[in-house]
């Protein structure tokens, strides 16, 4: 098969270690996710800040390596740069994140962002301001998630917990993650049946395949930070809409 020439390149800073990010870049398809939500000529280059935990202290330690990661990624020819790992943004808070995005754009000359801002933009695009959150994270991190949404004028009617910090999240099996997606989504929608949308934060529990089923079950849009990042590219005309993976990706 002929190698695809990249058309659009994204520099992505995540919570993993630098070694893990390099391994991911070398041994995995650089497309944003294996389900081909995006064309193969949209690629991603990774850098990792090496988060030890998603606590405020752990995030502060990790974010101290942010600009080193930016410099590392700028060795590639990029069209966009930013960071993922919703707990990072939640612990930093929205005001600080917006300032960091602005400074990143000034330093790099590139559009910049984070996954939490993509989520906020996606809910606004759908006209939704009251949501339920199916979270597996610990209470303190959940509080930070709720505050970030509040600062963006989005009301969290309920948020669940399974007490997870980074260690539990990173070591979670695929089967456990899928079970938790359905269990916590059901709990969230039972607690807030009036919610206009359901949010599934985090990537390690592989929620994508569950989302179309949850939309059918509850009759509301269901998004994750991963699908919000893909939608942002669709919304900007960089990628085409995708059918079959939820309302958000079908509505540029």
N, C-alpha and C positions, 0 to 999 in steps of 0.2 A: 504494500500500500504506500502510495506517495506521501511524503511528509507535507503537512498542511502549513502554508506560510501564515504566520500570525498577522491578523488584521488589527487587533486591538489588544493591548497588554495592560494588565492590572498589577500593581505592586501591593501585596497584602501582608500586613504585619499581624501576627497572631500570638497566642499565649504560649505556644510550644517553645522548646529550646531551639537554638540555632542549628544544632546537629539534626534534630528532628525535622526542621523546616527544609534543610538541605536534602535530607533523605526523601522527604515527600516530593521535592522538586525533581529529584533524579529518578525515582522509581515509580512515580504515578503520572497518569495523564495530567498535564498542566491545565486542562479544562477545569472549570470551577466545581463540577460535580459529575459523578459517573453516569447519572441518568440523562445526560445530554440535554439539559434544559437550555444550554447555550451552544451555539455553533462551535466546532472545534478550532476555528481560527480566532476565537477569543481565549486568550491564555492568561495564566496567573503566575506570578513569581512570588515566592514566599520568603519571609524572614520571621524569626521568632524572638520574642523578648524574654523567654524563659521564666514564665510565671511558676512560682512554687505553690501558691494557693490563691484563691479568689478573695481572700480577706483584704481589708483595706491596706494592711501592711504588705501583703504579698503583691498587690497591684502597684503600690508605690515603688516597691523594689523593681518590679518588672518594667514599669513605665520609664524608669531612669535609663533604660537601654533603647528607648524609642528612636532617638535621633541617630544612633548607630545603625539601627535597622533601616531607617530612611536612606542613609548614605549607602548602605549595602544594596538596596533595591534600585537606587538611582544609577547604578552601573549598567542597568538594563534600559532599553528604550521603552519607556512607559507612556501610556495615555492617561493613567489615573493612579492614584496611590491612596492608601488608607489603612485602617486597622479593623480587625474583627475580634470576636470574643466579647459577647455582650456583657459578661461580668466586669470586664475592664472598664467599659464605658459607664456602667452603672455605678461602680465604686468611685470613679473620677467625678461623676456628676455632669449634668448637661452643660452648665455654664463653662466649666473647664474644658469639656470636649469641644464645644464650639470654638473656643479660643485656640485650641490645639489644631483644629481643622484649618482655621484661618491662617495660623502661623505656618502650617505645612504647605498650604497653597502659596504663600509668599516665598518660602524658601525654595520650593521645587518648581514653581511655575506651572503646576499641574492641578487639575481638579482633585480635591481630597474629600474624605468622608470617613464615616464609621458605620458599622452595621446597625447601631441603635437609631441613628438619624435616618437610615434607609427604612427602618420599621416605622418610625414616626411619619415619614413622607407617604408610605404605603397606606397607613390607616387614614390619613387625610385625603389621599386620592380616592379611597373608597367611601369617603364621607362618614367615617365611623369615629366616634369620640368616647364610647363606653365599651370597655372590653373585659373579658375574663382572661386570666393568665394561668395556664397549666405549667407550673414551675416545679422542678425537682430540687431546687436549691435551698440552702439554709435560710433561716428567718432574716438574718441581718442583710444578706444579699438581696433577698426579696424586697426588703424595705427600700433598698437603693434603687431597685428596678421600678417600684411604684413611684418613688420621688422623681425619677427621670421622666416617666410618663406624665406625672403631674406638672412638671415644669414645661412640658410640651403641650399642655392643655388636653391631655387624654386621661380619662378617668378609669382607673382599675377598680372594677366592682368586687373582684375577689382574686386571690392568688393562692395557689396550693404550695405545698412543700413536701419534700422527701428527705430533707436534712442534708443534702449533698453539698460538699465543697469540692475543690478541684480533684482531690485524690479519688473520691468515690465516683466522680463523673468520668475521669479518664480510665478507670479500671472497669467500668460498667460493660457487661456483655451486650451484644446486639439484641438477644432475646429479652433481657431485662429492660433495655431501653424501650423496645416496642411495647412491652407490657405496661411500663410506666406511662407511655404516651396515652394509651387508651384509658388507663385507670385514672390518671390525674386530669385528663380532659373531661371525662365523665363527672368527676368530682367538681371541677370548676364550673361546668355548665349547670350542674344541679344546684350549686350554691348561688349562681347568678344567671337564671334562665332568661333574664331580660337583656343580657349582654348582646351587643351588636356584632361582636367578633370575638374570636378565640385566638390567643397568641401562645405559641410554643417556643419558648426561648432556649437557645443553646443548640449545639450541633452534635454532641457526642452520643445522643440517644437516637440519631438517625430517624427523625420524625417525618421526613418527606413522603415516604410511601404510605403513611397513615393519614395524611392530610385530606386527600379526596374523600376517604371514607368518613372522616369526622365532619366534613362539610355536608355530606349527605345525611348523616345522623342528626346534626343539630341545626341545619338550615342557615348557618351564618358563615361568612368568610373565615378561613383559618390560615394564618400565616406564621412563618418562622423568620428569624433573622436571615437565614440562608435564602429563602424565597424572596424576601424583601430586597436583598442585594441583587438577585437576578432581575427582579422587576424594575429596579432602578435603571438597568441597562436597556431593558425593553422600553421603558417610559421615555428614555432619551433617544430612541430610535437606533441604538447601537446593535440590538438583538431583536429578533422577531418574537411576537407573542407565542406562547406555548399552550396547547390544549391538553386537558386531562390531568393537570396537576394543581387545580384550584382556581378560584375566580380571579385572584390577584394577577396571576401570570397570563390570563386571557384578556386583561383589560389595560392596555397601555395608556 
